[in-house]
Amino acid sequence: MTVEAAGRPLVAIDRDRLAARLDDEGEAFRKSHPRSLELSERSRSSLLFGVPMSWMARWAGDFPVFVQEAKGARVVDVDGHEYVDFCLGDTGAMAGHAPELVVHAIAAQAARGSTAMLPTEDAAWVGEELARRFGLPFWQFALTATDANRFALRLAREVTGRGKVLVFDWCYHGSVDEALAGTQFGVVGPRAGNVGPPVHPALTTKVVQFNDLDALEQALWARDVACVLAEPALTNIGIVLPDEGFHEALRDLTRRTGTLLAIDETHTLSAGPGGCTRAWNLEPDIVTVGKAIGGGMPAAAFGVSGELAERIAEHTEADYEDTGGIGGTLAGNALSLAAVRATLEHVLTEEASSHTIPLAERFAADVAETIEREALPWHVTRLGSRAEYRFRPTPPRTGAEAAEAIDPELDRYMHLYALNRGVLLTPFHNMALISPATTLTDVEAHSEVFGLAVHDLLAR
Ligand SMILES: Cc1ncc(COP(=O)(O)O)c(C=O)c1O
């Protein structure tokens, strides 16, 4: 069967065949992972949802594989299967698993003391390096990107005296209450499934579609928005790239309305050492970044412009130092900062990008070739060392368009098929992250598995 889209005849997926293939893959997974199954069943008696964190239940099998060890771009599970890892801890292990110099730095710092509520020299080094990379002079640390974003929003409200935040529909900035909002027919509401929102998000948040400059202008015009919190490209609903001129207009509109602009580079660090901020010459007031920078250790940071730093300091009545809402006892701890320093100094470097980005290009080119050859109504997008395919023929311009392409069964089939053949993809995405340890052979392994998954699904 074929359908017409994107100016070419495309095949439609046979849903019965998909369901049957999914059953086969599920059965194969259960049979080949007895030890993971056993541990999963055991965990159900002590862990809520049977996993240490609820989202670990999202993997495509009926239970997650339990990890024995992870090194470089490889994960070995407790049943002895080895995987090429393109998930990389959904960016947390973007530097590759257990990079040697990071492991040494962590071990050395752990032996010297992990946390003392006092700074170490590494903090100064990391601040200077982040300033060099992102062009913002002053930095603070957190343990998660969620916290970095929360602190950024609090500071933005403090200095502007405004109550609201603006985010783009289908964004994700961690479990930040203000950002867990969506919009339908122009009405702001909680994101579907939002767990116990403290207040209705319309009270705190405006939401517009990515790339919709008219809606953005309208939303900012009332001058009640403290801060726009944005990824430079959406990455959590597949990759949605900005239109030509979008960022210039976003910066112009925020400046003209006295709104601060926070750019969340947590995922878009894939664009290079200074994320999209550097690659696209963006001029945010705030940059937030987390996950990858710790080389596997919990670490995050936010940086502010010189002008914003002055405005923050002018608010002498604000309790920045104790219980005012910005903090975290272990934020900026010596162990995390030793890991961040080693990661930025030795692993996620300029040279690393010149290895990872071409490999991601190859990954995307191979996927595109299969899509084209098999006339699938899918496309693949890339942002630096991150590539993702999606089940619609053309790249979306907004989060809402991207969301329309969600296909949980197809998603599960592609993930499970890959998992059963030694390839890990992130459960929330059809995404590949390329680490400095990833090789061309790894990418070719995925290309082959992707081609076979499609072939078995279509089997004409
Ligand atoms: C863009 C972005 N910002 C922030 C976060 C939150 O990171 P964390 O879960 O480490 O707090 C995420 C998580 O996926 C993210 O994708």
The ligand as an SDF file (V2000), in Angstrom:
LIG
                    3D

 16 16  0  0  0  0  0  0  0  0999 V2000
   16.8440   20.3510   27.6700 C   0  0  0  0  0  0  0  0  0  0  0  0
   16.8100   19.7520   29.0270 C   0  0  0  0  0  0  0  0  0  0  0  0
   16.9960   20.5370   30.0970 N   0  0  0  0  0  0  0  0  0  0  0  0
   16.9850   20.0450   31.3340 C   0  0  0  0  0  0  0  0  0  0  0  0
   16.7850   18.7050   31.5620 C   0  0  0  0  0  0  0  0  0  0  0  0
   16.7680   18.1700   32.9670 C   0  0  0  0  0  0  0  0  0  0  0  0
   17.8990   17.4400   33.2470 O   0  0  0  0  0  0  0  0  0  0  0  0
   17.9540   16.6290   34.6130 P   0  0  0  0  0  0  0  0  0  0  0  0
   16.9480   15.5280   34.4700 O   0  0  0  0  0  0  0  0  0  0  0  0
   19.3480   16.1300   34.6910 O   0  0  0  0  0  0  0  0  0  0  0  0
   17.6100   17.5570   35.6990 O   0  0  0  0  0  0  0  0  0  0  0  0
   16.5810   17.8450   30.4880 C   0  0  0  0  0  0  0  0  0  0  0  0
   16.3650   16.4030   30.7060 C   0  0  0  0  0  0  0  0  0  0  0  0
   16.1590   15.6430   29.8030 O   0  0  0  0  0  0  0  0  0  0  0  0
   16.5940   18.3880   29.1900 C   0  0  0  0  0  0  0  0  0  0  0  0
   16.3780   17.6200   28.1230 O   0  0  0  0  0  0  0  0  0  0  0  0
  1  2  1  0
  2  3  1  0
  2 15  2  0
  3  4  2  0
  4  5  1  0
  5  6  1  0
  5 12  2  0
  6  7  1  0
  7  8  1  0
  8  9  2  0
  8 10  1  0
  8 11  1  0
 12 13  1  0
 12 15  1  0
 13 14  2  0
 15 16  1  0
M  END
$$$$
